[in-house]
């Protein structure tokens, strides 16, 4: 009897150990939205701005021309309005309409100021700080149009994958492991992308602070495509979601405008993945089968014993 009770206790512990290795379903985040009222106003008027579904943190509101296509260059950042949000619930605030530096089409742009708030979703995606816009008509606005420069082109990410680096047996038991992030780059500009420099961080989503030794990125000629592979170490215990943040800075060579080098637009990406120690659950299942077999053998032996005595 003592042996069977001990086996029952061990069975319960094994089931608990196996359940501990099962993943939990991540919560889905609301889609950030921006709404202005009224949708048409004059410089100096007050606007009501409603923000819905935004992550907790600090938000900056700007009035921008040119649909904010060039980012802060098109926005009246000196007159920006700042607000702290506690979470995704709707929040209403008021701002004054100011003249943007360039002509309309105009928008009110909301932008998260916290590094933890990124547009990354589960899986491998490109990501930037969370940004949203709402259209705004400004009556009687007289400002210059946004300059139209010849497009020098830029490096673009055409593919992004993240997977285990080889047979990932250590990660199955929450031991230190490695991830392989593969970034497909395409230089679609007319000039060579020179001096590319890659910076990589890894950690939990919103807490990617561990610096990773990046690989050397070769020079990309105009029109060239190339895959860059990044081996990312993951420290134990390997459990849950991980995010890999990368930024590629580069410059355009003498083939650019008038033969003068200039800095290219940085390429930013975020890759997310989930890793769970499934090995413990598998081991728990094997031990469970062994203990069940032992119980069956014991029962059969007890039933035969009266006939043998």
C-alpha positions as CSV (number, residue, x, y, z in Angstrom):
1,X,0.0,0.0,0.0
2,X,2.8,2.5,0.8
3,X,4.4,1.9,-2.6
4,X,1.1,2.7,-4.4
5,X,0.5,5.9,-2.4
6,X,4.0,7.0,-3.2
7,X,3.4,6.3,-6.8
8,X,0.2,8.3,-6.7
9,X,2.0,11.3,-5.2
10,X,4.7,11.0,-7.9
11,X,2.0,10.9,-10.6
12,X,0.5,14.1,-9.3
13,X,3.9,15.9,-9.2
14,X,4.7,14.7,-12.8
15,X,1.3,16.1,-14.0
16,X,2.0,19.4,-12.4
17,X,5.5,19.5,-13.9
18,X,4.1,18.8,-17.4
19,X,1.4,21.5,-17.0
20,X,4.1,24.0,-16.1
21,X,5.6,23.7,-19.5
22,X,2.4,24.6,-21.3
23,X,2.2,28.1,-22.8
24,X,-0.4,30.6,-21.9
25,X,-2.3,32.5,-24.6
26,X,-1.0,36.1,-25.0
27,X,-3.6,38.9,-24.8
28,X,-4.3,40.7,-28.0
29,X,-3.8,44.5,-28.0
30,X,-6.4,47.0,-29.2
31,X,-5.7,48.8,-32.4
32,X,-4.6,52.4,-31.6
33,X,-7.0,55.1,-33.1
34,X,-7.0,58.9,-33.3
35,X,-10.1,61.0,-33.8
36,X,-10.4,64.8,-33.9
37,X,-13.5,67.0,-33.5
38,X,-14.2,69.1,-35.5
39,X,-12.5,67.7,-38.6
40,X,-12.0,71.3,-40.1
41,X,-10.7,74.3,-38.1
42,X,-8.6,77.4,-38.4
43,X,-5.2,78.2,-36.9
44,X,-5.8,79.1,-33.2
45,X,-9.0,77.0,-32.8
46,X,-9.3,74.3,-30.2
47,X,-9.6,70.7,-31.2
48,X,-10.9,67.7,-29.2
49,X,-8.6,64.7,-29.7
50,X,-9.8,61.2,-28.6
51,X,-7.2,58.4,-28.3
52,X,-8.4,54.8,-28.1
53,X,-6.5,51.5,-27.8
54,X,-3.1,53.1,-27.1
55,X,-0.5,51.4,-24.9
56,X,0.2,53.0,-21.5
57,X,2.9,55.7,-21.6
58,X,3.6,59.2,-22.9
59,X,2.0,60.4,-26.1
60,X,2.9,63.4,-28.3
61,X,0.3,65.1,-30.4
62,X,1.5,67.2,-33.4
63,X,-0.3,69.2,-36.2
64,X,1.4,68.1,-39.4
65,X,1.3,69.0,-43.1
66,X,2.1,66.8,-46.1
67,X,0.2,64.0,-44.3
68,X,3.3,63.7,-42.0
69,X,5.0,61.7,-44.8
70,X,8.5,62.9,-43.7
71,X,7.8,62.5,-40.0
72,X,8.7,65.3,-37.7
73,X,10.0,67.4,-40.6
74,X,6.3,68.0,-41.6
75,X,5.1,68.7,-38.1
76,X,4.9,71.7,-35.8
77,X,6.9,69.9,-33.1
78,X,7.7,73.1,-31.1
79,X,4.0,73.4,-30.3
80,X,3.5,69.7,-29.6
81,X,1.0,68.6,-26.9
82,X,2.0,65.8,-24.5
83,X,-0.2,63.5,-22.5
84,X,0.3,60.4,-20.3
85,X,-2.0,57.5,-21.0
86,X,-2.8,54.9,-18.4
87,X,-3.9,52.2,-20.9
88,X,-6.1,51.5,-24.0
89,X,-9.3,53.0,-22.6
90,X,-10.5,56.1,-24.6
91,X,-8.9,59.4,-23.4
92,X,-10.0,62.8,-24.6
93,X,-7.7,65.8,-24.6
94,X,-7.7,69.3,-26.2
95,X,-5.1,70.9,-28.4
96,X,-4.7,74.2,-30.3
97,X,-4.5,74.2,-34.0
98,X,-1.1,75.7,-35.1
99,X,0.3,76.2,-38.6
100,X,2.5,73.2,-39.7
101,X,5.8,74.0,-41.5
102,X,4.4,72.7,-44.8
103,X,1.1,72.8,-46.7
104,X,-1.8,70.4,-46.4
105,X,-3.1,67.7,-46.6
106,X,-2.9,68.0,-42.9
107,X,-3.2,65.6,-40.0
108,X,-3.1,65.4,-36.2
109,X,-0.3,62.8,-35.5
110,X,-0.2,60.9,-32.2
111,X,3.1,59.2,-31.4
112,X,4.2,57.1,-28.5
113,X,7.4,58.4,-26.8
114,X,8.1,55.2,-24.8
115,X,10.6,52.6,-26.2
116,X,8.5,49.8,-24.8
117,X,5.5,50.8,-27.0
118,X,6.3,49.4,-30.4
119,X,4.1,48.3,-33.3
120,X,5.3,44.7,-33.1
121,X,2.8,41.9,-33.0
122,X,3.3,38.2,-32.4
123,X,5.6,36.7,-35.1
124,X,8.3,38.4,-37.1
125,X,7.3,41.9,-38.2
126,X,8.8,45.3,-38.8
127,X,8.1,47.7,-36.0
128,X,8.3,51.4,-35.1
129,X,7.0,53.4,-32.2
130,X,3.2,53.4,-32.2
131,X,1.9,56.2,-34.5
132,X,-1.5,57.2,-35.6
133,X,-3.0,60.1,-37.6
134,X,-6.4,61.7,-38.1
135,X,-7.2,64.0,-41.1
136,X,-7.6,67.7,-40.3
137,X,-8.6,70.5,-42.7
138,X,-7.1,73.8,-41.8
139,X,-9.0,76.8,-43.2
140,X,-6.9,79.7,-44.7
141,X,-3.5,78.0,-44.2
142,X,-0.7,79.8,-46.1
143,X,2.6,77.8,-45.8
144,X,5.1,76.5,-48.4
145,X,4.6,73.1,-49.9
146,X,6.8,70.3,-48.8
147,X,10.0,70.1,-51.0
148,X,10.1,67.3,-53.5
149,X,13.6,65.9,-53.7
150,X,14.8,63.2,-56.1
151,X,14.2,59.9,-54.4
152,X,17.6,58.5,-53.5
153,X,16.0,55.2,-52.7
154,X,16.8,53.3,-49.5
155,X,17.4,49.9,-48.0
156,X,14.1,48.0,-47.5
157,X,13.2,44.9,-45.6
158,X,11.5,42.5,-47.9
159,X,11.5,39.5,-45.5
160,X,12.0,38.8,-41.8
161,X,12.0,35.4,-40.2
162,X,13.0,34.1,-36.7
163,X,13.6,30.4,-35.9
164,X,15.8,28.2,-33.7
165,X,19.5,28.0,-34.7
166,X,19.8,24.3,-35.5
167,X,18.5,21.5,-33.3
168,X,17.3,23.5,-30.3
169,X,17.4,20.7,-27.7
170,X,18.6,23.0,-24.8
171,X,15.6,25.3,-25.2
172,X,13.3,22.3,-24.8
173,X,14.5,22.1,-21.2
174,X,14.7,25.9,-20.6
175,X,18.5,25.9,-21.0
176,X,20.5,28.6,-22.8
177,X,19.8,28.6,-26.5
178,X,20.2,30.6,-29.7
179,X,17.7,32.1,-32.2
180,X,18.5,32.8,-35.8
181,X,17.0,36.0,-37.2
182,X,17.2,36.3,-41.0
183,X,16.6,39.8,-42.6
184,X,16.2,40.1,-46.3
185,X,17.5,43.5,-47.5
186,X,16.9,45.1,-50.9
187,X,18.7,48.3,-52.1
188,X,16.2,49.7,-54.5
189,X,18.0,53.0,-54.9
190,X,20.3,54.3,-57.7
191,X,23.4,54.4,-55.5
192,X,25.5,51.9,-53.5
193,X,24.7,51.6,-49.8
194,X,28.0,51.9,-48.0
195,X,29.2,51.6,-44.4
196,X,26.2,49.6,-43.1
197,X,26.2,49.3,-39.3
198,X,23.8,47.0,-37.5
199,X,22.8,47.3,-33.8
200,X,20.8,44.5,-32.2
201,X,19.1,44.1,-28.8
202,X,17.2,41.1,-27.4
203,X,15.0,40.6,-24.4
204,X,11.3,40.4,-23.3
205,X,8.9,42.4,-25.4
206,X,9.2,46.0,-24.2
207,X,12.4,45.1,-22.3
208,X,14.9,44.3,-25.1
209,X,18.1,45.7,-23.5
210,X,20.7,43.0,-23.9
211,X,23.2,43.9,-26.6
212,X,23.9,41.3,-29.3
213,X,27.2,41.1,-31.2
214,X,25.9,41.9,-34.8
215,X,27.3,40.4,-38.0
216,X,29.2,42.4,-40.6
217,X,26.8,43.7,-43.2
218,X,28.4,43.9,-46.7
219,X,28.1,46.8,-49.0
220,X,24.9,46.6,-51.2
221,X,25.1,47.8,-54.7
222,X,22.2,49.5,-56.4
223,X,19.4,47.0,-57.0
224,X,21.2,44.2,-55.0
225,X,19.3,41.9,-52.6
226,X,21.0,40.1,-49.7
227,X,20.0,38.1,-46.6
228,X,21.7,39.0,-43.3
229,X,21.7,36.3,-40.6
230,X,21.9,37.2,-36.9
231,X,22.6,34.6,-34.3
232,X,20.9,35.8,-31.1
233,X,21.7,34.1,-27.7
234,X,18.9,33.5,-25.2
235,X,19.8,33.0,-21.6
236,X,18.2,30.5,-19.3
237,X,15.5,30.0,-18.3
238,X,14.1,29.9,-21.8
239,X,10.4,30.5,-21.4
240,X,7.8,32.8,-22.9
241,X,8.0,35.5,-25.5
242,X,11.2,37.2,-26.8
243,X,11.8,40.3,-29.0
244,X,14.8,41.1,-31.2
245,X,15.2,44.8,-32.0
246,X,17.5,45.8,-34.8
247,X,18.5,49.1,-36.5
248,X,20.6,49.3,-39.6
249,X,22.3,52.6,-40.3
250,X,24.0,53.2,-43.6
251,X,25.1,55.9,-46.1
252,X,24.8,56.4,-49.8
253,X,28.1,56.3,-51.7
254,X,29.4,58.8,-54.3
255,X,26.9,57.5,-56.8
256,X,24.2,59.7,-55.1
257,X,23.2,63.3,-56.0
258,X,26.0,65.3,-57.5
259,X,28.4,62.6,-56.2
260,X,28.1,63.7,-52.6
261,X,27.6,61.0,-49.9
262,X,24.7,61.4,-47.5
263,X,23.1,59.4,-44.8
264,X,20.4,57.0,-45.7
265,X,17.1,56.4,-43.8
266,X,17.8,53.8,-40.9
267,X,16.1,50.5,-41.3
268,X,14.4,49.4,-38.1
269,X,12.8,46.0,-37.4
270,X,11.4,44.0,-34.6
271,X,11.1,40.1,-34.6
272,X,9.1,38.3,-31.9
273,X,8.9,34.6,-31.1
274,X,7.7,32.3,-28.3
275,X,9.9,29.6,-26.8
276,X,8.6,27.0,-24.2
277,X,10.3,24.1,-22.5
278,X,8.3,21.4,-24.1
279,X,10.9,18.8,-23.2
280,X,9.7,18.8,-19.5
281,X,6.1,18.1,-20.7
282,X,7.4,15.3,-22.9
283,X,9.5,13.9,-20.0
284,X,6.5,14.1,-17.7
285,X,4.5,12.1,-20.2
286,X,7.1,9.4,-20.4
287,X,7.3,9.2,-16.6
288,X,3.6,9.1,-16.4
289,X,3.4,6.1,-18.8
290,X,6.1,4.3,-16.7
291,X,4.3,4.9,-13.4
292,X,0.9,3.8,-15.0
293,X,2.6,0.6,-16.2
294,X,4.0,0.0,-12.8
295,X,0.5,0.4,-11.3
296,X,-1.0,-2.1,-13.8
297,X,1.7,-4.6,-13.1
298,X,1.1,-4.3,-9.4
299,X,-2.6,-4.8,-9.7
300,X,-2.1,-7.9,-11.9
301,X,0.4,-9.3,-9.4
302,X,-2.0,-8.7,-6.4
303,X,-4.8,-10.6,-8.2
304,X,-2.6,-13.6,-9.0
305,X,-1.2,-13.8,-5.5
306,X,-4.3,-15.5,-3.8
307,X,-4.2,-18.3,-6.4
308,X,-0.4,-18.9,-5.8
309,X,-0.8,-19.0,-2.0
